[in-house]
C-alpha cells in the first residue's frame, strides 16, 4: 500500500512540475508548439479521434483472440478429462 501511495504522489508531483511551464508559455497564444491556428487544432483533434478508434478496434481484436483461445483450451480440457 505504501508503494502505491508513493507512486501516486510521484506521478502527481511530476505532472504538476511539467504542467507549470505549459501554462506559463501560453501567453499571447504561443505555446510549446508555437503559434497554432484552426487547421492545426482540427488535424490534432482528428488524430485523437483516429487514435481512440484504432485503439478500441485493436484491443477488441486482441480480446476476441484471447477468448477464442480460452474457449479452445476449455473444450480440450473437457474432451480429454472425460
Biotite code that builds the C-alpha atoms (Angstrom):
import biotite.structure as struc

atoms = struc.array([
    struc.Atom([0.000, 0.000, 0.000], chain_id="A", res_id=1, res_name="UNK", atom_name="CA", element="C"),
    struc.Atom([2.865, 2.308, 0.854], chain_id="A", res_id=2, res_name="UNK", atom_name="CA", element="C"),
    struc.Atom([4.482, 1.650, -2.523], chain_id="A", res_id=3, res_name="UNK", atom_name="CA", element="C"),
    struc.Atom([1.285, 2.500, -4.412], chain_id="A", res_id=4, res_name="UNK", atom_name="CA", element="C"),
    struc.Atom([0.840, 5.725, -2.440], chain_id="A", res_id=5, res_name="UNK", atom_name="CA", element="C"),
    struc.Atom([4.437, 6.750, -3.150], chain_id="A", res_id=6, res_name="UNK", atom_name="CA", element="C"),
    struc.Atom([3.940, 6.034, -6.857], chain_id="A", res_id=7, res_name="UNK", atom_name="CA", element="C"),
    struc.Atom([0.788, 8.158, -6.996], chain_id="A", res_id=8, res_name="UNK", atom_name="CA", element="C"),
    struc.Atom([2.477, 11.017, -5.151], chain_id="A", res_id=9, res_name="UNK", atom_name="CA", element="C"),
    struc.Atom([5.477, 10.865, -7.508], chain_id="A", res_id=10, res_name="UNK", atom_name="CA", element="C"),
    struc.Atom([3.206, 10.835, -10.567], chain_id="A", res_id=11, res_name="UNK", atom_name="CA", element="C"),
    struc.Atom([1.149, 13.805, -9.361], chain_id="A", res_id=12, res_name="UNK", atom_name="CA", element="C"),
    struc.Atom([4.294, 15.742, -8.489], chain_id="A", res_id=13, res_name="UNK", atom_name="CA", element="C"),
    struc.Atom([5.758, 15.093, -11.936], chain_id="A", res_id=14, res_name="UNK", atom_name="CA", element="C"),
    struc.Atom([2.524, 16.169, -13.627], chain_id="A", res_id=15, res_name="UNK", atom_name="CA", element="C"),
    struc.Atom([2.383, 19.340, -11.549], chain_id="A", res_id=16, res_name="UNK", atom_name="CA", element="C"),
    struc.Atom([6.011, 20.220, -12.316], chain_id="A", res_id=17, res_name="UNK", atom_name="CA", element="C"),
    struc.Atom([5.520, 19.597, -16.050], chain_id="A", res_id=18, res_name="UNK", atom_name="CA", element="C"),
    struc.Atom([2.215, 21.500, -16.182], chain_id="A", res_id=19, res_name="UNK", atom_name="CA", element="C"),
    struc.Atom([3.633, 24.769, -14.860], chain_id="A", res_id=20, res_name="UNK", atom_name="CA", element="C"),
    struc.Atom([5.851, 25.534, -17.892], chain_id="A", res_id=21, res_name="UNK", atom_name="CA", element="C"),
    struc.Atom([2.993, 24.618, -20.231], chain_id="A", res_id=22, res_name="UNK", atom_name="CA", element="C"),
    struc.Atom([0.697, 27.182, -18.610], chain_id="A", res_id=23, res_name="UNK", atom_name="CA", element="C"),
    struc.Atom([3.452, 29.776, -18.376], chain_id="A", res_id=24, res_name="UNK", atom_name="CA", element="C"),
    struc.Atom([4.198, 29.560, -22.111], chain_id="A", res_id=25, res_name="UNK", atom_name="CA", element="C"),
    struc.Atom([0.559, 30.133, -23.074], chain_id="A", res_id=26, res_name="UNK", atom_name="CA", element="C"),
    struc.Atom([0.894, 33.929, -23.072], chain_id="A", res_id=27, res_name="UNK", atom_name="CA", element="C"),
    struc.Atom([-0.319, 35.621, -26.262], chain_id="A", res_id=28, res_name="UNK", atom_name="CA", element="C"),
    struc.Atom([-1.421, 32.314, -27.827], chain_id="A", res_id=29, res_name="UNK", atom_name="CA", element="C"),
    struc.Atom([2.100, 30.938, -28.238], chain_id="A", res_id=30, res_name="UNK", atom_name="CA", element="C"),
    struc.Atom([2.596, 27.568, -26.539], chain_id="A", res_id=31, res_name="UNK", atom_name="CA", element="C"),
    struc.Atom([5.201, 24.870, -26.751], chain_id="A", res_id=32, res_name="UNK", atom_name="CA", element="C"),
    struc.Atom([4.032, 24.001, -30.295], chain_id="A", res_id=33, res_name="UNK", atom_name="CA", element="C"),
    struc.Atom([4.393, 27.598, -31.442], chain_id="A", res_id=34, res_name="UNK", atom_name="CA", element="C"),
    struc.Atom([1.548, 29.692, -32.791], chain_id="A", res_id=35, res_name="UNK", atom_name="CA", element="C"),
    struc.Atom([-1.397, 27.429, -33.639], chain_id="A", res_id=36, res_name="UNK", atom_name="CA", element="C"),
    struc.Atom([-4.291, 28.017, -35.970], chain_id="A", res_id=37, res_name="UNK", atom_name="CA", element="C"),
    struc.Atom([-7.649, 26.350, -36.587], chain_id="A", res_id=38, res_name="UNK", atom_name="CA", element="C"),
    struc.Atom([-6.224, 23.915, -39.117], chain_id="A", res_id=39, res_name="UNK", atom_name="CA", element="C"),
    struc.Atom([-3.634, 22.642, -36.636], chain_id="A", res_id=40, res_name="UNK", atom_name="CA", element="C"),
    struc.Atom([-6.269, 22.156, -33.929], chain_id="A", res_id=41, res_name="UNK", atom_name="CA", element="C"),
    struc.Atom([-8.616, 20.388, -36.366], chain_id="A", res_id=42, res_name="UNK", atom_name="CA", element="C"),
    struc.Atom([-5.979, 17.905, -37.516], chain_id="A", res_id=43, res_name="UNK", atom_name="CA", element="C"),
    struc.Atom([-4.847, 17.297, -33.942], chain_id="A", res_id=44, res_name="UNK", atom_name="CA", element="C"),
    struc.Atom([-8.432, 16.508, -32.896], chain_id="A", res_id=45, res_name="UNK", atom_name="CA", element="C"),
    struc.Atom([-8.889, 14.217, -35.903], chain_id="A", res_id=46, res_name="UNK", atom_name="CA", element="C"),
    struc.Atom([-5.721, 12.437, -34.816], chain_id="A", res_id=47, res_name="UNK", atom_name="CA", element="C"),
    struc.Atom([-7.086, 11.970, -31.302], chain_id="A", res_id=48, res_name="UNK", atom_name="CA", element="C"),
    struc.Atom([-10.344, 10.564, -32.705], chain_id="A", res_id=49, res_name="UNK", atom_name="CA", element="C"),
    struc.Atom([-8.461, 8.194, -35.025], chain_id="A", res_id=50, res_name="UNK", atom_name="CA", element="C"),
    struc.Atom([-6.167, 7.077, -32.199], chain_id="A", res_id=51, res_name="UNK", atom_name="CA", element="C"),
    struc.Atom([-9.045, 6.053, -29.949], chain_id="A", res_id=52, res_name="UNK", atom_name="CA", element="C"),
    struc.Atom([-10.945, 4.372, -32.790], chain_id="A", res_id=53, res_name="UNK", atom_name="CA", element="C"),
    struc.Atom([-7.870, 2.321, -33.696], chain_id="A", res_id=54, res_name="UNK", atom_name="CA", element="C"),
    struc.Atom([-7.148, 1.580, -30.026], chain_id="A", res_id=55, res_name="UNK", atom_name="CA", element="C"),
    struc.Atom([-10.665, 0.220, -29.418], chain_id="A", res_id=56, res_name="UNK", atom_name="CA", element="C"),
    struc.Atom([-10.533, -1.866, -32.601], chain_id="A", res_id=57, res_name="UNK", atom_name="CA", element="C"),
    struc.Atom([-7.127, -3.394, -31.815], chain_id="A", res_id=58, res_name="UNK", atom_name="CA", element="C"),
    struc.Atom([-8.000, -4.126, -28.193], chain_id="A", res_id=59, res_name="UNK", atom_name="CA", element="C"),
    struc.Atom([-11.285, -5.751, -29.283], chain_id="A", res_id=60, res_name="UNK", atom_name="CA", element="C"),
    struc.Atom([-9.434, -7.966, -31.751], chain_id="A", res_id=61, res_name="UNK", atom_name="CA", element="C"),
    struc.Atom([-6.956, -8.986, -29.054], chain_id="A", res_id=62, res_name="UNK", atom_name="CA", element="C"),
    struc.Atom([-9.766, -9.773, -26.630], chain_id="A", res_id=63, res_name="UNK", atom_name="CA", element="C"),
    struc.Atom([-11.551, -11.857, -29.278], chain_id="A", res_id=64, res_name="UNK", atom_name="CA", element="C"),
    struc.Atom([-8.433, -13.920, -29.926], chain_id="A", res_id=65, res_name="UNK", atom_name="CA", element="C"),
    struc.Atom([-7.845, -14.446, -26.212], chain_id="A", res_id=66, res_name="UNK", atom_name="CA", element="C"),
    struc.Atom([-11.462, -15.524, -25.697], chain_id="A", res_id=67, res_name="UNK", atom_name="CA", element="C"),
    struc.Atom([-11.165, -17.974, -28.596], chain_id="A", res_id=68, res_name="UNK", atom_name="CA", element="C"),
    struc.Atom([-8.000, -19.439, -27.046], chain_id="A", res_id=69, res_name="UNK", atom_name="CA", element="C"),
    struc.Atom([-9.719, -19.726, -23.676], chain_id="A", res_id=70, res_name="UNK", atom_name="CA", element="C"),
    struc.Atom([-12.734, -21.475, -25.212], chain_id="A", res_id=71, res_name="UNK", atom_name="CA", element="C"),
    struc.Atom([-10.486, -23.858, -27.155], chain_id="A", res_id=72, res_name="UNK", atom_name="CA", element="C"),
    struc.Atom([-8.476, -24.678, -24.031], chain_id="A", res_id=73, res_name="UNK", atom_name="CA", element="C"),
    struc.Atom([-11.692, -25.265, -22.051], chain_id="A", res_id=74, res_name="UNK", atom_name="CA", element="C"),
    struc.Atom([-13.027, -27.516, -24.832], chain_id="A", res_id=75, res_name="UNK", atom_name="CA", element="C"),
    struc.Atom([-9.765, -29.501, -24.925], chain_id="A", res_id=76, res_name="UNK", atom_name="CA", element="C"),
    struc.Atom([-9.768, -29.969, -21.151], chain_id="A", res_id=77, res_name="UNK", atom_name="CA", element="C"),
    struc.Atom([-13.366, -31.177, -21.196], chain_id="A", res_id=78, res_name="UNK", atom_name="CA", element="C"),
    struc.Atom([-12.652, -33.552, -24.076], chain_id="A", res_id=79, res_name="UNK", atom_name="CA", element="C"),
    struc.Atom([-9.528, -35.079, -22.511], chain_id="A", res_id=80, res_name="UNK", atom_name="CA", element="C"),
    struc.Atom([-10.885, -35.318, -18.966], chain_id="A", res_id=81, res_name="UNK", atom_name="CA", element="C"),
    struc.Atom([-13.933, -37.356, -19.975], chain_id="A", res_id=82, res_name="UNK", atom_name="CA", element="C"),
])
